């Protein structure tokens, strides 16, 4: 799991930057139109929840994906060595 931490930190930073940009857009919309504040707040919370869910799912499936790709590399290397 330690070799995935660097990748996870990079993806977490990218997700945080995207979340901050979208939240800034939502806050600007809220300041311009106060009547829609509740709806935009709920959308912002939904976006935070979805981004957290995406990062957790990615963190859980990254090791499995890496194992699958390593297995395919081994199979390809074995078939390449058998060919003359």
One Martini backbone bead per residue (centre of mass of N, CA, C, O) as a GRO file, in nm:
protein
   84
    1UNK     BB    1   0.052   0.066  -0.012
    2UNK     BB    2   0.296   0.267  -0.025
    3UNK     BB    3   0.310   0.303  -0.345
    4UNK     BB    4   0.018   0.464  -0.345
    5UNK     BB    5   0.050   0.733  -0.185
    6UNK     BB    6   0.153   0.925  -0.404
    7UNK     BB    7  -0.091   0.899  -0.589
    8UNK     BB    8  -0.308   0.980  -0.381
    9UNK     BB    9  -0.202   1.265  -0.327
   10UNK     BB   10  -0.237   1.372  -0.612
   11UNK     BB   11  -0.545   1.314  -0.639
   12UNK     BB   12  -0.627   1.479  -0.390
   13UNK     BB   13  -0.530   1.752  -0.494
   14UNK     BB   14  -0.703   1.762  -0.748
   15UNK     BB   15  -0.977   1.733  -0.602
   16UNK     BB   16  -0.947   1.987  -0.424
   17UNK     BB   17  -0.926   2.195  -0.651
   18UNK     BB   18  -1.197   2.133  -0.783
   19UNK     BB   19  -1.367   2.189  -0.530
   20UNK     BB   20  -1.283   2.487  -0.494
   21UNK     BB   21  -1.385   2.590  -0.764
   22UNK     BB   22  -1.681   2.504  -0.733
   23UNK     BB   23  -1.731   2.651  -0.463
   24UNK     BB   24  -1.672   2.934  -0.576
   25UNK     BB   25  -1.904   2.935  -0.777
   26UNK     BB   26  -2.130   2.890  -0.571
   27UNK     BB   27  -2.073   3.140  -0.394
   28UNK     BB   28  -2.118   3.347  -0.617
   29UNK     BB   29  -2.413   3.269  -0.669
   30UNK     BB   30  -2.512   3.326  -0.382
   31UNK     BB   31  -2.435   3.632  -0.373
   32UNK     BB   32  -2.625   3.706  -0.621
   33UNK     BB   33  -2.851   3.482  -0.505
   34UNK     BB   34  -3.026   3.434  -0.213
   35UNK     BB   35  -3.278   3.244  -0.282
   36UNK     BB   36  -3.062   2.993  -0.370
   37UNK     BB   37  -2.892   2.901  -0.121
   38UNK     BB   38  -2.996   2.622  -0.039
   39UNK     BB   39  -2.953   2.473  -0.306
   40UNK     BB   40  -2.644   2.531  -0.330
   41UNK     BB   41  -2.565   2.400  -0.065
   42UNK     BB   42  -2.660   2.118  -0.141
   43UNK     BB   43  -2.479   2.091  -0.392
   44UNK     BB   44  -2.213   2.121  -0.241
   45UNK     BB   45  -2.248   1.876  -0.055
   46UNK     BB   46  -2.277   1.673  -0.287
   47UNK     BB   47  -1.998   1.723  -0.409
   48UNK     BB   48  -1.833   1.642  -0.162
   49UNK     BB   49  -1.943   1.355  -0.144
   50UNK     BB   50  -1.859   1.261  -0.429
   51UNK     BB   51  -1.554   1.316  -0.405
   52UNK     BB   52  -1.511   1.125  -0.167
   53UNK     BB   53  -1.617   0.868  -0.303
   54UNK     BB   54  -1.417   0.863  -0.537
   55UNK     BB   55  -1.157   0.847  -0.365
   56UNK     BB   56  -1.227   0.583  -0.219
   57UNK     BB   57  -1.269   0.402  -0.464
   58UNK     BB   58  -0.989   0.448  -0.582
   59UNK     BB   59  -0.830   0.344  -0.334
   60UNK     BB   60  -0.953   0.050  -0.345
   61UNK     BB   61  -0.885  -0.014  -0.671
   62UNK     BB   62  -0.580   0.029  -0.723
   63UNK     BB   63  -0.450  -0.244  -0.636
   64UNK     BB   64  -0.615  -0.422  -0.832
   65UNK     BB   65  -0.523  -0.285  -1.092
   66UNK     BB   66  -0.221  -0.338  -1.053
   67UNK     BB   67  -0.239  -0.648  -1.050
   68UNK     BB   68  -0.368  -0.680  -1.328
   69UNK     BB   69  -0.139  -0.540  -1.489
   70UNK     BB   70   0.088  -0.730  -1.394
   71UNK     BB   71  -0.034  -0.989  -1.512
   72UNK     BB   72  -0.035  -0.892  -1.808
   73UNK     BB   73   0.269  -0.846  -1.831
   74UNK     BB   74   0.353  -1.138  -1.776
   75UNK     BB   75   0.197  -1.266  -2.011
   76UNK     BB   76   0.333  -1.102  -2.235
   77UNK     BB   77   0.623  -1.186  -2.171
   78UNK     BB   78   0.578  -1.491  -2.211
   79UNK     BB   79   0.483  -1.474  -2.511
   80UNK     BB   80   0.739  -1.326  -2.618
   81UNK     BB   81   0.946  -1.556  -2.539
   82UNK     BB   82   0.817  -1.786  -2.721
   83UNK     BB   83   0.888  -1.624  -2.947
   84UNK     BB   84   1.128  -1.613  -3.216
   0.00000   0.00000   0.00000
